[in-house]
């Protein structure tokens, strides 16, 4: 799996977490550049502050530490 496919999968998982269906068609995201996908992913991860502690633990798996 290449970097873009991995990002698409992570974003789709983040968007659809806790929902029966995805809120956005993941196929549309395929047209974005990697820098845009990284920005979307980071934005979704920043929203962790509004989630429950259980959700925060789940989302930690998507963070990359350098």
N, C-alpha and C positions, 0 to 999 in steps of 0.2 A: 504494500500500500504506500503510495507516495504522500508527500507532506500535505498536499491539497486535499486528498481523499481523507486523510486522518483528521484534518481540521474540519472538514464537512461533517464527518461522523460525530466529532465532539460537539460541534455547534448544534447539530440536530438533536443530540442527546440532551444538551443543556436547555434548548428551547422546549422540548417536549416533556421535560421532567415533571412528573406528577399529573400529567394530562393523559387522557385516553388517546388523543390524536395530536399530531404535530400542529403548531399554530402557524407555521409557514411552510410552503412547499420547498423542501430541501433541494429540489432540482434547480430552483431559481438561484440558489447560492453558488452553484457551480460556475456561474458566469462572472463571479467576482475574483479579483486578484488575491493572492496569498496575503498581502499586507492588509487588505480590507477584511479578510476572514479572521486574521489575527486580532484586528481591532474589534470585530463583533464578539469574538470569544472573550477578550479582555473586558469588554463592556458587560457581558453576561456574568462574568466572574465577580465584577465589582458590586453587582446587585446582591451578593451574598449577605450583606449587612441586613437585609430585610427578610432573611429566611430564618427558619427555626434552626436550633443547634444541630438537629439530626440532618437537615438539608445541608448545612455548612460542612459537616463531616463528609457527606457524600460528594460535595463539589470539590473538596480538597484534592481529590484524585486527578483533577484536570489541571492543577497548577503545576508549573514547571519552576523549579528552583535552580538558579545558576550559581 
